[in-house]
Amino acid sequence: MSTSDALTIISGDIYSIRPQFDSALSDRSLSFEREAGFAIQAISRNDFALKIAMENRQSVVDAVTNIAAIGISLNPAKKQAYLVPRDGRICLDISYIGLLDLAIQSGSILWGQSELVYEADGFDLNGFDKPPTHARKPFAKDRGEIVGVYVVVKTRDGDYLTSTMQIDEVFEIRDRSAAWKAWIEKKRKCPWVTDEGEMIKKTVIKRAYKLWPKADRLDTAIHHLNTENGEGLEVIAQEDQKAKALMIAAVPEIVLDVQRKQIVDAVVGAITDHFNGDDIVGAYEEYIGITDGDEKTYLWKQLPSNIRSAIKKHGESLKKE
């Protein structure tokens, strides 16, 4: 089959899903015609991508539909997202710029920036609610090895939130991923090899965003990267899902009357606010404030696995004191 014939087939697949695209659209400023054109352009530029697209046509449909669901654009000028061939399918890849743009567009933050820190750079934290000082010579030929990464954002209240990670922490996450293991064992290229700096920045954003005001579109994007894109955290995400399923299965079904449910739901909100504010002590105290057995069981079931884990860990540390 000729290249033009293959491209005609893929173009037909993309244009056939306009109804699904429009129904899934989370950002009405996105145009199906423009995004379809960008998708066809991206696949046509790469013979290997076109080959993979023909071998797995459903993956193209899924990737373009995800554009609508997440509300991200393939516009090359924006550098938010790309269609890339990976593991026998066409994947929607979201850049760290795309993640920050989603957080801004959804109203979670006003502004954000992520940067790598090198050995020769000067870097100082100025408190949790102030931007850091990052002194560097961007045109220096040798800034040394990467020693860490940070992301700083400005909230709608005018506060700054800064999150940092040492490079060893980032590589611990990288080393757990199936993608990296495949590179080590089989030399199968993955984003950690081809776009290391991008992946390092995305890793710190994935950790930091839990401290930002909630944004559904950003949650969807992070979930997509973690579970569907083979970028490094899919193993962790699967473990969290399995642990959550086992924990929920072990908890009996509890039915509360409307008044008791409202009380417990309010406590769930308070615990979540404390946790997002990096106040695990406050979250734990809210949790132990519920003494009724049924209410506590219902409360535990409503909490996300990461909050349950933090509360349990804090409780265990108190017992050791």
Secondary structure as the mmCIF struct_conf table of DSSP 4:
data_model
#
loop_
_struct_conf.conf_type_id
_struct_conf.id
_struct_conf.beg_label_comp_id
_struct_conf.beg_label_asym_id
_struct_conf.beg_label_seq_id
_struct_conf.end_label_comp_id
_struct_conf.end_label_asym_id
_struct_conf.end_label_seq_id
HELX_RH_AL_P HELX_RH_AL_P1 THR A 3 TYR A 15
TURN_TY1_P TURN_TY1_P1 SER A 16 ILE A 17
HELX_RH_AL_P HELX_RH_AL_P2 ARG A 18 ALA A 24
BEND BEND1 SER A 26 SER A 26
TURN_TY1_P TURN_TY1_P2 ARG A 28 SER A 29
HELX_RH_AL_P HELX_RH_AL_P3 PHE A 32 SER A 44
TURN_TY1_P TURN_TY1_P3 ARG A 45 ARG A 45
HELX_RH_AL_P HELX_RH_AL_P4 ASP A 47 GLU A 55
HELX_RH_AL_P HELX_RH_AL_P5 ARG A 57 ILE A 70
TURN_TY1_P TURN_TY1_P4 GLY A 71 GLY A 71
TURN_TY1_P TURN_TY1_P5 PRO A 76 LYS A 79
BEND BEND2 GLN A 80 GLN A 80
STRN STRN1 ALA A 81 ARG A 86
TURN_TY1_P TURN_TY1_P6 ASP A 87 GLY A 88
STRN STRN2 ARG A 89 ILE A 94
HELX_RH_AL_P HELX_RH_AL_P6 TYR A 96 GLN A 105
TURN_TY1_P TURN_TY1_P7 SER A 106 GLY A 107
BEND BEND3 SER A 108 SER A 108
BEND BEND4 LEU A 110 LEU A 110
STRN STRN3 TRP A 111 TYR A 118
TURN_TY1_P TURN_TY1_P8 GLU A 119 ALA A 120
BEND BEND5 ASP A 121 ASP A 121
STRN STRN4 GLY A 122 ASP A 124
TURN_TY1_P TURN_TY1_P9 PHE A 128 ASP A 129
BEND BEND6 LYS A 130 LYS A 130
STRN STRN5 THR A 133 ALA A 135
TURN_TY1_P TURN_TY1_P10 PRO A 138 PHE A 139
BEND BEND7 LYS A 141 LYS A 141
BEND BEND8 GLU A 145 GLU A 145
STRN STRN6 ILE A 146 LYS A 154
TURN_TY1_P TURN_TY1_P11 ARG A 156 ASP A 157
BEND BEND9 GLY A 158 GLY A 158
STRN STRN7 TYR A 160 GLN A 166
HELX_RH_AL_P HELX_RH_AL_P7 ILE A 167 ARG A 176
BEND BEND10 SER A 177 SER A 177
HELX_RH_AL_P HELX_RH_AL_P8 ALA A 178 LYS A 186
HELX_RH_AL_P HELX_RH_AL_P9 PRO A 191 THR A 194
HELX_RH_AL_P HELX_RH_AL_P10 GLU A 196 ALA A 208
HELX_RH_3T_P HELX_RH_3T_P1 TYR A 209 LEU A 211
BEND BEND11 TRP A 212 TRP A 212
HELX_LH_PP_P HELX_LH_PP_P1 PRO A 213 LYS A 214
HELX_RH_AL_P HELX_RH_AL_P11 ASP A 216 GLU A 228
BEND BEND12 ASN A 229 ASN A 229
BEND BEND13 GLU A 231 GLY A 232
HELX_RH_AL_P HELX_RH_AL_P12 GLU A 234 ALA A 250
BEND BEND14 VAL A 251 VAL A 251
HELX_LH_PP_P HELX_LH_PP_P2 PRO A 252 GLU A 253
HELX_RH_AL_P HELX_RH_AL_P13 VAL A 258 ASN A 276
TURN_TY1_P TURN_TY1_P12 GLY A 277 ASP A 278
HELX_RH_AL_P HELX_RH_AL_P14 ILE A 280 ILE A 288
TURN_TY1_P TURN_TY1_P13 GLY A 289 GLY A 289
HELX_RH_AL_P HELX_RH_AL_P15 GLY A 293 GLN A 302
BEND BEND15 LEU A 303 LEU A 303
HELX_RH_AL_P HELX_RH_AL_P16 SER A 305 LYS A 320
#
